[in-house]
C-alpha cells in the first residue's frame, strides 16, 4: 500500500496523495493547506464542513474529486465548489505513469496567483508537489460550466457542435498570446520561471522512438487500405490517389531528421515563450464580456513550460475541424502574432510561425498517429456499419473519435501545407554555413 500522505517541496506541509486520504478529514486538511498557501489568513478563517464530494473521471492522469465546502467566519471571498487533482492513480499504472506532468502544473498554479496575471485560470487555493516521488495535489475552484454566463463544456474533437468556431479559436489565440507576451516582456517573476525551466523536458514523459522509413512506409500502406475499406470516415481529398501517392513519397523522407527538427524548434529563442501545451477546446471555458466579445479561460496546465509557440499552437488546433483549418489556419496564427506584439512590442512573423507549426505537426504526427487505423479497428469492430465520423455511437467512443479526428487533421494539414516541401526548405536552411 503506498503512503497516503507526503510532505510537499513548496510548503513543507503533509498532503494527501489520494481521495481516500483527503476524505478522512477534508475540512482540517483544507484549512491547514489554505493557511499555508495564504489563501486563508489567521486561525479564525477555515473550512468548516464538507458538504458533498464526488469522484471525477475526466482526463488521462491522476485521480480527481469535486467538493462542495462551507467556510467558517464568513470567508465569502472563496469559492465553495472545488476541484481537487492528484498526480497519482495508484490503481492504474498507465495513468500513474504520467504523474510527472503535475510538477510544472503546480509551479504554474502558484505563479497564477500573482496580481494582474495575464491568463484567466481557475483560482488556485493550494498546490504542492514532491518531486522525488512525482506526487502532487492541486486544489482550485471548479468552473461552473453552463451557469452564470459561462458556456457549456465542449468535448475534444467535437467542434462540429461548437457555435461560432472562429470566435472561440480567436479567443484561444488571444489568451495564449497574452501569456506568451508577458513572459517575453519579462513581466513574470524570475524565481517562478526558474522553477518552470527546471521542470522543462517533462513533455518527454511519453516519448517513443521514431519509426524507421520502412515502418512508416508500411503504415502509409495501412492508411491507404483503411481509406479504401472505410471511405465514409475520411474526406475525399485525403483518400485520393494523388494524395496517397504524395504521402507515400514524402512521409519516409522525414525519418532520421526528427532530432534535427526538434533541436531547431527548441533552439529558436524568438519563437519561445511560456505556453499551455494542450490548449484544446475541452481545456477551456468561454463567456462574453460586457461588450459582447468572447473571452476564454484555460485549465489543465499539466506540462506548462517555456516552449516553442508553434508547438503550443499545434496542440491547441489539432482538435479543430479539418475544413475549418483549411480556411482559417493562417488567420488564427496572425491573430496570435497581433496579440503577442500588442502585449510585449515584439513582432512575430506569421509565416515563420506557420513553418514551426508545420514542422512540429509532421514530426509529432508521424510519431503518434500512423497506428490510428489499427487502433480504430481494434476498439471499434463493425466500422463498415458506421455511416460517417459523426455517427452517434462512433462519436461517443472517445478513443476512436479522437484517433480518427487527429489523423484526419494531420492528413489535411499535410495536403494543405505540403509537408514535403517544408522538409526540403528545412534541410536547405540547415545545409547553409
N, C-alpha and C positions, 0 to 999 in steps of 0.2 A: 504494500500500500504506500503510495507516495506521500510525502509530507503535505499536510493540508494548510500549513502556514509557513511563510518565509519572509525574511527581512529584506525590504527593498533597498536599492542602492541610493535612491534620491533622498528619502526622508528618514531612513533607518527605522521604519515602523513595520512591524509584522503585519502582513496582509494575507487574506485567504487565497488559495490557489484554485479553488473550485466552488461551484454554487453551494454544495452541501456545507462547506465550512462557513461561508458567508451567512447562510440562513440560520446557523446555530444561534447567533445573536446579532442580527443586522443593525439595529439601532446603535449598539455600543461600538461596533467597528466603524460604521459610517461617521459617527460623532468624532472618534479619535482621528480618523483619516482626514476628515474635512477640517478639523482644527490644525492638524499638522500641515496641511496644504494652504492654510489661511483662508479657506472658504467660509469657515465658521470662526468667529472671534470670541474668545473667552469661554469659560466653563458654562456660562448661563445658556449659551446657544447650543443646540444639539438636535439630533434626530430622536424624536420621542417614541415613534411607533412605526412598525412595518405594517402597512395596510393590506398590501397584496403583492404577490410575486408570481411570476410565470416564466418558464424556460422559453428561450428564443432560438430557433434553429437556423436563422439566416446566416449566410456567409460560409466560408470554407475553412476557417481557422477557429480554434478555441471554443469554449462554451460561453453562453451568454444568458443573461437574465433581464427581465423587465421588472422594475419595482415601483410601487407607489408608497410613499412615506409621508409622515406628518412630522413637523418640526416643533420643538419646544420654544416657548417665549417669543412667539410671533416672528419667526425667521421667514417672513413672507417674500423676501427678495430671492429666495432659492426655489428651483423647480421641484415639484413633488413627484413628477413622473421621471424615473431614472432608467438609464440603460447601463448595464454592467457587462464588461467584456473581459474575459480571461484569455491569456495567451495559450493556456494549456487545455487539452482534452485528453485526460488520461485513459479514457475508454476507447479512443480511436487513434491508432498510431499515425495514420496519414494526416489527420487534422493536427495532431500534436506536433508533427514534424515541421510545421510552418510557424512554430512558436516564436522564432527569431524576428518575425515580421513586426512584432509589437515593440521592439526596442526603440526604433525611430518614431513609432507612433506615440509612445509615451513622451519622448523628447519634444515632439511637435505639439502634443496636447498641452504640456506645461508652458511651452512658448506661446501658445494661442491665447493665454490669459493676459498678455500684455495690453496696455491701453492702445486703442487705435489699430488693433491687428487688422490687416487688410482683407483677410478672407473671413467669411461667415462660416463658423463651425459650431457643432453642439457645445454648449457651455460645459467646461470641464470642472468637476468638483474634486476629483482626486485621481492621480495616476502614479504608478511606480513600476519599476522593473528590476529583476535580479538577473544580471547579465550572465553570470556563470551557468545558471540553470535554464535561462531563457524563459523565466516565469514572470508574468506581468499581470497587472489589473488596470482597468480604465473605468472610471465612474463618471458619467456625463448625463446631461439632460436627454430625455427621449423625445425625438422630434414627433410632433403630433400631426402626422400626415392626414390631410382631408379635413382639418379643422382650423378655425381662426385665420382664414385666408391662405393657408398652406395647401398646395395642390396634393392630390393623392400620390402615393408612391408608384413609380414606373419601373417595371421589371426590365432586367438586362435583355438586350436583343429582342425587344418587343416594340420598337419605335413606330411600327405601323399603327399603334394605338395612341401615339403621342400627339396631342394637339399642338399646332404651331411648332413643328420640329426646329425650324430655323431660329425662331425666337429663343427656344430653350438652349440650343447649342451656342448661340451668340452669348447668352448669359453665362454659360460654362466657360467660354473663351475669356470673357472679361474677368471672371473670378480667378481663373488660373493665372492670367496675365498680371493682375494686381499683386498677387503673392510673389510671383517671379520678379516683378519690378521692384518691390520693396527689398527683396534680397539683393538684387543687383545694385540698388542705390545705397546699400549699407545701412538700412533702417532697422535691421534685426540684430539683437544682441550677439556679440562675438562669442560669449560662453555657450549660448544655446546652439549657435551654428557650429561651434567646435564639436559639440556632442553629436549633432546630426552628421557631421563629416566623419566622426569616429565610427558611426554605425553604417556608413556607406558600404555598399557591396552586399547588403542583405537581399538585394534582388536576385543574387545568385543562389538563394535558398533552394530553388527548384531547377538549377541549371542541369542541362544534359549535354552530352557530346553531340556536335552536329553530325548529320548524316553524310555519308560519302556520296560522290557523284553517282555511283551505281545504285545506291539505296534510294536517292532522290529520283533517279530515272524510273525505278520500279514503282515508286509511289505516284509519280505522274501517270504512269500506265494505269495504276489503280484508280486514280481520279477519272481518267478517260472512261474506264469501264463503269464506274459509278454514274457518270453523266449519261452514258448510253442506257443503263438499266433504269435510272430514275430521272428522266429528263424533266419531269414535273416539279422537281425540287430545286432546279437551278435555272437562272436566267439563260436565255438562248445565247447571249453574247459570249458567255464563258464556257459554253459547251460546243461552240462552233469548231469546225476542223481547223480553221485558220488560227484561232486562239490556242487550241490544244497543241498544234504544231509549234507555235511560238513558245509556249510553256515548256514543251519537251526540249526545245533547243536552248532556252535561257536558264532554266532552273538549275541544272547540274553545274553551270558555269560559276555559280556563287560558291560552290564547295571549295574550301581551302582559303577563302577570303574573309570568313566570318570574323576572325580575330582582328584583322586589319581594320575592318569596318567598325567593330566595337571600339577599338582604340581611337579611331578617328572621331566617333561620336562622343566618347568620354573625354577626349582631349581637345575639345573646341570651346574654349572659355567664354567666347561671346555668345554661345548658344546654351550656356549652362546656368541653372538657377534652381532655387528651392521649388519643388513641384509635388503635386499629387500624382502618383504613378498610375492610378486606375480611376480617373475621374469620369467613370462611366455614368450613364443617366441614372442607374439604380443606386449610385452612391451620392446622389444629390437630392436636394429638396428645393422647391420653387414657390415663389409668391410674387405678387405685383406691388410695387411701391406706390406712394401717393400720386405719382404722375402716371401710373399705369404701366410703367416699364417692368419687364420681367426680371427678377433677381434670383440668385441661387445661392444656397449654402452647400458645403461639401462635408461628408462624413467618411468614416472608414479610412483613416490616414495611415494604415499599415504600410511600411516601407517608404514613408515620406522621406525624401532626401534631396540633396543637391544633385541634379541630373540634367541630361540633355533635354531641352524643352521639346524637341521633335519627338523624342521617345515618349515623353509625357502626353503629348497631343495624340500620338498613336493610340495609347491606352484609352484616352478619352473617346476617340472617334470609332473604334472598332465595333461598337455596338450600334452605330447608326445604320440606317437603311442604305443599301448599295446605290440605288438610284439617287438618293439624297446626296451622297458623297460625290457622285459623278457631276452634279450640278453645283454644289456649294463648297467643296473642299477648299479651293483656293481663297474664296471669300472668307471662310472661317479662320484660316491661317492669317489672312490680312487683318481680321478683327482682333486676333490675339496681338499681332505686331503693333497695331494702332494703340490699343490699351496699354501695352507694355511701354511704348515710347511716351505716352501721356503721363504715366506714373513715375518714370525714372529718367526720362530725357534721352534714353539710349535707343537708337534705331536698330530694328531687326529687319533684315532683307527677307521678305516673304518667299522669294524664290529659293534662297538658301535654307529657309525653314522647311520648305517643301522637299528639298533634297535630303535633309536629315530625316524627315518624316518617312520618306520613301525607303531609304536605306535601312532604317530600323524595321519597317514593316516587312520587308522581304526576308531579312535575316531571322527575325523573330518568327515570322510565318513559316519559313522552311524548317524551323526547329520544332514547332509545336503542332502545326496543322496538317502535315502530309498524311497523318494517320486518321484524320477525321472520318473519311469514308468507311474505314474498317470499324471505328468506334460506333458510328451511327448505325451501321448494320447489326453490330453485336448487341446494342442496347435497345434497338427498336426493330424487332422482326416484323415482317409484313409491310415493308416500305412500299411495295407495289400497290397497296391499298390506300396509301396516303394521297389525297388529291393534290396538295401543294404544301409549301412550307408553313402556310397559315392554318392548316388543318388543326382543329382544336385539340385533339388528342396528342398529335405530334408536338404542338406548341407547348402543351402542358408538361412535357418531358424536358426539364431544364438542360440536362446534359446534351441531348441530341440537338435540341433547338440552338443552343449556343455554339456547338461544334459546327453545325451546318451554316449558321449565320456568319461566324467569323471566317470560315473557309470561303464563303461566297464573297465577303468583303475583301479578303486577300486577293482573290482572283479578279475581282472587279477593279481593284487598285492596280493590279499587275497590268491589266489591259489599259487602263486609263493613263497610268504614269510610265508605262513601258520600262519595267524594272531592268530589262536587259541593257537598255541604253544608259540607265543610271549607273549600272556596274561599269560600263565602258568609260563613262565620264569619271567615275571614282578612280579606276585603275590608271587612266591617263593623267589625272592630277597627282596620284601617288608616285608616278614614274618621273615627274619633273624634279630636277635638282633643287 
